[in-house]
Amino acid sequence: MTAQRVLILSSDAKRMDDTVRVPSLKGVHFSILPDWQSGAEALRKENFSVIVARKFSKSQSTDVYVANLLALAPKTSLILILGEKDGPSVLEALKGGASEILFEESLANSLVPCLEKYLFSGYGLLRRMSLEELFDFCIPVITSTDMGLLATTILEKFREALGASFGILFRAGQKGGGPCAVLASLGFADETLPVGFLRRFGDILAAAGPAPTVFHADTLEASSPGNMDLLSENRILLLVGFDLNPGSRVYAVLGLRGTPDGEVLNSPLLNFFQRQARLALINAERSAEAQSLIYIDDLTKLYNGRYLNVVLDREMKRSERYRNFFCVLFMDIDFFKRVNDGHGHLVGSRVLVEVGAVLRSCVRDSDTVVRYGGDEFVVLLVETNADEAMIVAERMRKMIEAERFVREMNLEIRLTISIGIAAFPEHATTKQHLLNLADQAMYRGKESTRNVVYLAHTQKVP
C-alpha cells in the first residue's frame, strides 16, 4: 500500500517532528512546512490523508484560514491547532469545516491519538459531504459493469476512505462446502497470499451478515492458529457484505491498524457507498451471466472458440506480468465420421457431449475446456509445463479409450482421440502460432497411429 501522507503546517517544525515520530505512526509520511506559501504549493501538487495546521497570522480570522485550506483540499480531514479553548476561534473553526480542534496546552498528548483516529480508524469518513461529493465518490463504481474492474475499484475506494493496508473482495462459498473465491485483492506482495488468507479465515468471516463487522486479529488467530505475518500490524479486520442474488454474497475484508467505532460504521459515506457498490455488483453479475452465453457451446455446454481467444489473451497477459507458463492441448476424435454415418447425427451429438464431460473431469477448475468445432476440442492448462501437460493428455487419452459411450441409448461406442500439445513460451510466444503448433502436433498423430499424444516441435517465431 502507498504510505499515508500527512501535511503539517507549523512554524515550530522541530517540535512537531518530535511529537509525531512515534512507533504507532510507523509508515506514515510527514511533510512539515513552516509557512503558508509552501503549504499551499504542496496542497496543489499532492494529495494528503490529513492536514494538521496552525494559523500563521493572529490577525487572520479562523474561518477564513480554514476556508482557504479546504479550498485547496476539500476532501481532506483538517485538524486545526488553536491556542485557547474559549473564544470565537473555536466556533469559527467548526463552522468553517475543520474536522477536529486541538489545543496547544494538550498537544503533546492529543495529536498522535487524533492522527491515529483519522489515519487508521476511518474517521475521514465523518467529514461533512454534500450529495454531489457522495455521488462523485461513487461514480467509478456505479459506472463499471466489468466484474474484474469493478471488484478492484471497490477495494480501491474502500482503501481511499478507510486507509486500509490491504483488502480482498471475495465470494462466499456455497453452503455445505466449496472454497471462497477471490474476486480482487490489493496490498499483497504475492498473489497467493489472499487465497491462503481466505483458506484460513474465509469461513469465519463469511458467517457474518452484510452489516459492517469488526474482527480483532487475536480472535481470528485463536480460532485458526498458525503464522500469519500479514496481520502483524493490521490487528483489525473490517468486513462489509453485499447480498446479491439469492444465495450469492460477496464480501470486502479490509486490514486496518485502528478500530472503527459505531460512528464510523454508520457514517453516511460508508452506508451510501455500500448500497451503490451492491447495486453495481448485481449489475456486473447479470452482465457476466449474459456475456457467458456468447461464449458457451449450445451442445456440450463447454466454452466455444470465441472464448478460447479471450482466455488465451488473458493468460498471455498474466504470463507477461508474472512469468507464468501454460499449455494448449488440441484434440480430435478419431474416425468420428463413422459414428455419424453408422448411428446418425443424434447419437453423434450425444457422443460429443459425453466426450466433453470426460475431458472436463480430467482437469482442474482453473483450466479451460473448449469445443473448438465439430469433433475438435482444445484444453488450456494454466501454470503447466510441457512434461506436466503430457501426463494430463495421456490421462485423457486413456479415459476416452476406456469409456463406453451412449450407454443410455443401449449402445457402447468405443472411441479414441489424438492429442497435440504446444507449450507457452517454450514452443511459441504468440496466440496463433501456439494453436497452429498444437494443431500440427495433433495431425502428426492422426497421420501415424492415431490414439496418441504428440508434443509440438520447438520452433519459436523469431
Secondary structure by P-SEA (a helix, b strand, c coil): cccbbbbbbccaaaaaaaaacccccccbbbbbbccaaaaaaaaacccccbbbbccccccccaaaaaaaaaaacccbbbbbbbcccccaaaaaaaaaccccccccccccccaaaaaaaaccccccccccccaaaaaaaaccccccccaaaaaaaaaaaaaaaccccbbbbbbbcccccccccccccccccccaaaaaaaaacccccccccccbbbbbaaaaaaaccccccccccccbbbbbbbbccccbbbbbbbbbcccccccccccaaaaaaaaaaaaaaaaaaaaaaaaaaaacccccccccaaaaaaaaaaaaaaaaaccccbbbbbbbbccaaaaaacccaaaaaaaaaaaaaaaaaaccccbbbbcccccbbbbbbccccaaaaaaaaaaaaaaaaaccccccccccccbbbbbbbbccccccccaaaaaaaaaaaaaaaaaccccccccccccccc
